[in-house]
Amino acid sequence: MQAFNGSKLALLLADQVLVYRRDDKAGIPFPDHWDLPGGGREGDEDPAQCALRELEEEFALRLAPERLVWQQRYDGVRPQALPSYFLVGDLTAAEVQAIRFGDEGQYWTLMAIDDFLDHPDAVPYLKARLRDYLAQRGSAGDRG
């Protein structure tokens, strides 16, 4: 597999997306912004393995790779950065109830997708990537 920086994961439940508020401290990208689960690649992980490991570390949720419905490679956010991946999957209400938030970030919530896309404090490149998915899903017909 070609080298990549990491993966981010949009998990959807109806018209909501799982988000968390990043820590508000200097030295991290996008402090105090709304973010999605995910992070940096470890070892020889593929994009799904990376995203799902981060999900387990951050939210104590284990999802099978088959639950992921979309994956797209994007150029790095910063100059000279390796590419990264954006993935999308679905959540169930029972999984939301099972979340045990880790020690990264301030708190989590389910946010209406439109609110995330319009929120001034949401990580900008993640909003653009989620819009890409929604546009493609729309052109392929609603999943139901």
PLY file of the C-alpha trace (Angstrom):
ply
format ascii 1.0
element vertex 144
property float x
property float y
property float z
element edge 143
property int vertex1
property int vertex2
end_header
0.00 0.00 0.00
1.18 3.49 -0.83
2.29 5.54 2.18
-0.36 7.77 3.76
-0.58 9.99 6.82
-3.80 8.79 8.44
-7.56 8.37 8.22
-10.65 10.22 9.39
-14.06 8.61 9.76
-17.55 10.10 9.47
-19.99 7.83 11.29
-23.62 8.56 10.49
-26.84 7.79 12.31
-29.78 8.97 10.21
-29.09 12.69 9.64
-26.46 12.99 12.39
-22.68 12.56 12.48
-20.51 11.53 15.43
-18.20 14.43 16.37
-16.02 15.50 19.23
-14.66 18.82 20.44
-10.86 18.89 20.15
-8.77 19.89 23.12
-8.23 23.64 23.44
-4.47 23.78 23.69
-1.65 25.33 21.74
0.45 23.14 19.49
-2.30 20.96 18.03
-4.02 21.51 14.69
-7.49 23.05 14.95
-7.69 23.49 18.74
-11.22 23.66 20.18
-12.79 22.64 16.84
-15.36 19.98 16.05
-13.56 16.94 14.67
-14.27 13.41 13.49
-12.76 10.17 14.81
-9.44 9.17 13.30
-5.77 9.95 13.34
-2.34 8.94 12.23
-1.37 5.65 10.63
0.58 3.11 12.67
2.81 0.50 11.10
1.47 -0.99 7.87
-2.22 -0.36 8.57
-4.52 0.16 5.63
-6.88 3.18 5.75
-9.79 1.25 7.26
-7.61 -0.40 9.91
-6.22 3.01 10.85
-9.65 4.64 11.15
-11.18 1.73 13.06
-8.25 1.50 15.51
-8.55 5.22 16.20
-12.31 4.85 16.68
-11.73 2.14 19.26
-9.09 4.22 21.07
-11.16 7.41 21.05
-14.71 6.08 21.55
-14.30 2.44 22.67
-16.30 1.30 19.64
-15.36 -1.70 17.53
-16.75 -1.81 14.04
-16.04 -4.37 11.34
-14.45 -3.03 8.15
-17.54 -4.17 6.24
-19.50 -1.41 8.03
-17.59 1.22 6.09
-19.49 2.32 3.01
-17.13 4.84 1.38
-13.41 5.57 1.21
-11.56 8.30 -0.65
-7.89 9.29 -0.81
-7.06 13.00 -0.53
-3.86 14.98 -0.92
-2.20 16.04 2.31
-3.63 19.07 4.08
-0.25 20.71 4.60
2.44 21.24 1.97
4.67 18.20 1.53
2.32 16.07 3.67
1.48 12.51 2.73
-2.04 11.82 1.47
-4.78 10.86 3.90
-8.07 8.98 3.70
-11.65 9.86 4.51
-14.07 7.05 5.26
-17.78 6.88 6.01
-19.80 4.30 7.90
-23.09 3.93 9.71
-23.80 3.78 13.44
-26.67 2.19 15.32
-28.40 3.69 18.33
-27.07 0.82 20.46
-23.51 1.65 19.41
-24.01 5.29 20.36
-25.19 4.13 23.80
-22.02 2.02 24.12
-19.60 4.92 23.52
-16.99 5.40 26.24
-15.11 8.57 25.37
-11.32 8.42 25.71
-8.87 11.05 26.88
-8.46 12.98 23.60
-10.83 15.88 23.24
-13.26 17.63 25.55
-16.54 15.81 24.84
-18.51 14.18 22.03
-22.00 14.44 20.58
-24.13 13.46 17.64
-24.53 16.61 15.56
-26.94 17.16 12.69
-24.92 16.75 9.49
-26.09 20.14 8.21
-25.03 21.79 11.48
-21.55 20.26 11.19
-21.24 21.37 7.57
-22.25 24.93 8.50
-20.41 25.17 11.82
-17.63 27.79 11.89
-15.71 25.67 14.41
-15.78 22.40 12.44
-12.47 21.35 10.88
-12.77 22.89 7.39
-11.22 20.13 5.29
-13.42 17.52 6.97
-16.53 19.50 6.09
-15.39 19.54 2.45
-14.75 15.79 2.47
-18.12 15.00 4.02
-19.73 17.18 1.34
-17.89 15.12 -1.29
-19.39 11.93 0.12
-22.89 13.39 0.35
-22.70 14.68 -3.22
-21.60 11.28 -4.51
-24.23 9.48 -2.43
-26.86 11.86 -3.78
-25.85 11.19 -7.36
-25.97 7.45 -6.75
-29.37 7.59 -5.02
-30.11 7.53 -1.33
-28.98 4.45 0.58
-32.33 4.43 2.36
0 1
1 2
2 3
3 4
4 5
5 6
6 7
7 8
8 9
9 10
10 11
11 12
12 13
13 14
14 15
15 16
16 17
17 18
18 19
19 20
20 21
21 22
22 23
23 24
24 25
25 26
26 27
27 28
28 29
29 30
30 31
31 32
32 33
33 34
34 35
35 36
36 37
37 38
38 39
39 40
40 41
41 42
42 43
43 44
44 45
45 46
46 47
47 48
48 49
49 50
50 51
51 52
52 53
53 54
54 55
55 56
56 57
57 58
58 59
59 60
60 61
61 62
62 63
63 64
64 65
65 66
66 67
67 68
68 69
69 70
70 71
71 72
72 73
73 74
74 75
75 76
76 77
77 78
78 79
79 80
80 81
81 82
82 83
83 84
84 85
85 86
86 87
87 88
88 89
89 90
90 91
91 92
92 93
93 94
94 95
95 96
96 97
97 98
98 99
99 100
100 101
101 102
102 103
103 104
104 105
105 106
106 107
107 108
108 109
109 110
110 111
111 112
112 113
113 114
114 115
115 116
116 117
117 118
118 119
119 120
120 121
121 122
122 123
123 124
124 125
125 126
126 127
127 128
128 129
129 130
130 131
131 132
132 133
133 134
134 135
135 136
136 137
137 138
138 139
139 140
140 141
141 142
142 143
